[in-house]
């Protein structure tokens, strides 16, 4: 995902808002989900495995100055969760 957005940015295809958060990458896909698919996605975000993943990404991002990918993944996961909960 980071490679894709970096390439779009290099080509001048990203707006300033798109550089700040990744919600735009998920919005159209989430909007097209059925109620049952949204329910399944919500269930995934409330699972112990997802909690562990989010905790691990945040911990790695906070404790490793070179973990740009972990910080980016944590931010994108948060954006996706916010979209699904909305």
Order of alpha helices (4+ residues) and beta strands (2+ residues): alpha-alpha-alpha-alpha-alpha-alpha
